[in-house]
Amino acid sequence: MKIKKAEPQRTCLSCRKKQAKKNLIRITCFNGKIRLDKEQNLPGRGVYLCPNDSCLASLGAKKRLKLWQGAFRYPASRAELLSIKREIETFLKEEKR
């Protein structure tokens, strides 16, 4: 009899809900560069985000900047986060096709 492995769970940084890792978007910070981790295997400090509009909105919000900087342990600029937000939106549109 095979033992079923538990699915890895991660927490969305924005809404704080726990979900299966495969259902979330991973963003990494490695060597001072923030990027979308489409395959969820890049090195670096990773944070997870739900693929919905309200959680994506927090990525570019001024009042949430310190939250993201703390999660990455890197002084990310708002412009960097907005750039990643646009990249995620494009990725999600392509994925729906």
C-alpha positions as MATLAB code, in Angstrom:
seq = 'MKIKKAEPQRTCLSCRKKQAKKNLIRITCFNGKIRLDKEQNLPGRGVYLCPNDSCLASLGAKKRLKLWQGAFRYPASRAELLSIKREIETFLKEEKR';
ca = [
       0.000    0.000    0.000;
       1.382    3.383   -1.029;
       1.451    6.236    1.431;
       0.141    9.459   -0.042;
       2.512   12.381    0.480;
       1.090   15.616    1.763;
       1.123   18.472   -0.719;
       3.470   21.312    0.239;
       1.529   24.247    1.705;
       2.590   27.893    1.481;
       1.094   31.147    2.756;
       0.179   34.079    0.518;
       2.083   37.143    1.713;
      -0.850   39.424    0.970;
      -3.961   37.668    2.321;
      -2.138   35.200    4.636;
      -4.211   32.223    3.416;
      -2.518   28.823    3.230;
      -2.837   26.983   -0.051;
      -1.117   24.264   -2.010;
       2.220   25.511   -3.331;
       1.246   24.698   -6.925;
      -1.736   27.101   -6.723;
       0.363   30.122   -5.771;
       2.758   32.384   -7.656;
       6.358   32.442   -6.412;
       8.486   35.563   -6.585;
      12.179   35.381   -5.674;
      14.904   37.773   -4.697;
      18.418   36.598   -5.471;
      21.554   38.750   -5.667;
      19.463   41.931   -5.483;
      17.186   41.003   -8.386;
      13.479   40.345   -7.954;
      11.902   38.041  -10.497;
       8.919   35.844  -11.182;
       9.670   32.170  -10.577;
       7.423   30.462  -13.117;
       8.774   26.961  -12.439;
       9.052   27.517   -8.650;
      12.651   26.348   -8.519;
      14.876   29.439   -8.730;
      17.356   30.054   -5.908;
      16.900   32.889   -3.469;
      14.406   34.164   -0.972;
      10.952   33.235   -2.231;
       7.551   34.640   -1.337;
       4.170   33.398   -2.488;
       1.139   35.254   -3.764;
      -2.403   34.216   -4.694;
      -3.170   34.686   -8.407;
      -6.166   36.948   -7.759;
      -6.670   40.683   -8.268;
      -6.783   41.720   -4.607;
      -3.522   39.984   -3.740;
      -1.819   41.262   -6.894;
      -2.925   44.801   -6.009;
      -0.884   44.646   -2.798;
       2.259   44.133   -4.863;
       2.211   47.710   -6.101;
       0.565   49.400   -3.112;
       2.639   52.127   -1.463;
       1.463   51.264    2.022;
       2.500   47.597    1.583;
       6.042   48.369    0.374;
       7.654   47.651    3.763;
       5.880   44.284    3.942;
       7.430   43.219    0.635;
      10.840   44.617    1.545;
      10.797   42.654    4.801;
       9.720   39.440    3.099;
      12.524   39.691    0.547;
      15.029   41.043    3.092;
      15.948   43.491    0.355;
      15.099   47.201   -0.050;
      12.980   46.705   -3.170;
      11.697   49.841   -4.857;
       8.072   50.357   -5.734;
       9.069   50.485   -9.417;
      10.624   46.995   -9.166;
       7.473   45.605   -7.573;
       5.212   47.238  -10.163;
       7.372   45.746  -12.906;
       6.977   42.256  -11.396;
       3.236   42.856  -11.045;
       2.960   43.572  -14.783;
       5.034   40.481  -15.542;
       2.721   38.334  -13.389;
      -0.389   39.773  -15.068;
       1.076   38.915  -18.495;
       2.019   35.423  -17.303;
      -1.502   34.786  -15.976;
      -3.099   35.943  -19.243;
      -0.853   33.599  -21.246;
      -1.552   30.724  -18.878;
      -5.331   31.062  -19.360;
      -5.025   30.543  -23.115;
];
